Amino acid sequence: MILFNTLKHHLPSIIDFIANHAVDSEVNLSKLGDSLMDLYTGRLSLDAIFEETLCFLKEQGITSEEDYRVFLEKHQGYATFQLSDTSKWVFLWGNEPERYVHIHPARYSPFTIRIKSATLKTAVMLKIQKVEQFDTDSINTARKSIGLSPIKSMEKATNIIEAMTLLEST
């Protein structure tokens, strides 16, 4: 029923993804998209997020796909709700069969950061490849392996280093 891209919107899932990939393994990061995204950095597990989402829907009297469609129509195609940790989330229409409730963290919500996809992809690859010394060569090697253009200097890597720190913080 719920469509949620965990690799794009849930930091603990990204950290698990990294832990489950060997240095020389094939890595598909296409689910991270190609633009800006909102990434939930809070402590709620996927099960908790889904449970609270379903409880909210039930409280709103939404028990079917048609109820959900009407709900979204009343809210001009999207609606927001809050979870127990005060993070805010967005409801959209899901584009997969049987998964019509699409959720993602709301922009500028507590426990949510906005991050460029290329920045996060680079940081994920650096973590999977266990790179410990950051210079333009190591960063560009990681970027090349996932089809991204190289950076010209370390001054352009500030956001990548910040993303690496984020991936180590939990």
GICOR-V919697 format. One record per backbone hydrogen bond with DSSP energy under -1.0 kcal/mol. NH is the residue of the N-H (numbers start at 0). CO is the residue of the C=O. Records with the same first field share a line. If there is no record, write none. Layout:
NH = CO / CO
This chain:
2 = 100
5 = 3
8 = 4
9 = 5
10 = 39
13 = 9
14 = 10
15 = 11
16 = 12
17 = 13
18 = 14
19 = 15
20 = 17
24 = 21
31 = 28
32 = 29
36 = 114
38 = 112
39 = 8
40 = 110
48 = 44
49 = 45
50 = 46
51 = 47
52 = 48
53 = 49
54 = 50
55 = 51
56 = 52
57 = 53
58 = 54
59 = 55
60 = 57
61 = 56
67 = 63
68 = 64
69 = 65
70 = 66
71 = 67
72 = 68
73 = 69
75 = 72
76 = 71
77 = 74
78 = 90
80 = 88
82 = 86
85 = 82
88 = 80
89 = 103
90 = 78
91 = 101
93 = 99
98 = 95
100 = 0
101 = 91 / 99
102 = 2
103 = 89
105 = 87
108 = 105
111 = 108
112 = 38
114 = 36
116 = 34
119 = 115
120 = 116
121 = 117
122 = 118
123 = 119
124 = 120
125 = 121
126 = 122
127 = 123
128 = 124
130 = 125
138 = 134
139 = 135
140 = 136
141 = 137
142 = 138
143 = 139
144 = 140
145 = 142
146 = 143
147 = 142
155 = 152
156 = 153
160 = 156
161 = 157
162 = 158
163 = 159
164 = 160
165 = 161
166 = 162
